[in-house]
Amino acid sequence: MNNIKLVYNILLPLLLLLLLSEFHVSHSAKCHPEDKKVLLAIKKYYKNAYDMISWDPHTGCCGWNSVSCGENTDRIDDIDLTYSTDITGNITDLFGDLPYLESLTLHKIPGLIGTIPRNITKLTKLTTLSITWTNISGPIPSYLGELETLTFLDLSFNNLSGSIPPSLSNLRNLGGLRLDRNRLSGSIPESLGNLTPSLQYLYLSHNQLSGTLPKGWGDLPFLIMELQRNKLQGDVTFLFEKNKGIQRVDFSRNQLEFDMSNADFPESLFNLDFNHNKIYGSLPQSLVKQENAYLNVSYNRLCGKIPVGGRLQQMGYTDFFHNRCLCGDPLPQCNH
């Protein structure tokens, strides 16, 4: 009897391991033949790049590196090529021939050049398009507005130029938009003010954008807005009138010019950066409500006494200096 138990205890784990390995092999062997054909063509286009070494025509593409399949479809739904330094050339049209693709990431590929191909608009299931830290150039194609299923569009850290196309307002499901660190110019299209409340994260910093903000943004519940280092003008306090949940706002190094005296900043803010603008008036009393906030209003035209309360007196001298006549702790005391 003891011998039977011993054999049972040895064989059972081995049997379970065998079954699990067979399941893994059978799953990774799955692959729709059309998807495999497209992936092998992509591999050939990029001259057998290192990330595509595992793309072997004799194995199932669901087990290949940098790609994944849907659990119920066995169709390629995700491609993530990151740090692929040996990929060179344009973004191939072939990506558009993967009809079940939901996410496409091309990140830190310095050899990637050219423009975004129109064939990408064939991807009717695409929710995430992230092309970042590459050397693609030219304008943002207006046809990206046809990707109406997108929830996240990230084209940051590239060499894109020209204006932001108004057609991006067609992306009604966007939760996040990143166009920062490019060479974009011109005004922000007023149509972008019509985006839905799902848009909560907006990054347009480090470009050459000018003009005023779309008034419709005052109705959107942004959480994060980073528009620093542009040439934006006008008054942005309308962003805070209805939005009581906004958390981080950076408009530093622009050309904003407005009276800050009566602005009402919500308690949710934990970062508000207005340095290097042309803002005048005094600091509003509402700033004392931000008990955990970081504030920088240096290099403006502000006057008057810094309100007492919140974290204002815990901030540094450099967060307030280089204003016209701002005074009070942590700056020198006011002269009465």
Order of alpha helices (4+ residues) and beta strands (2+ residues): alpha-alpha-beta-beta-beta-beta-beta-beta-beta-beta-beta-beta-beta-beta-beta-beta-beta-beta-beta-beta-beta-beta-beta-beta
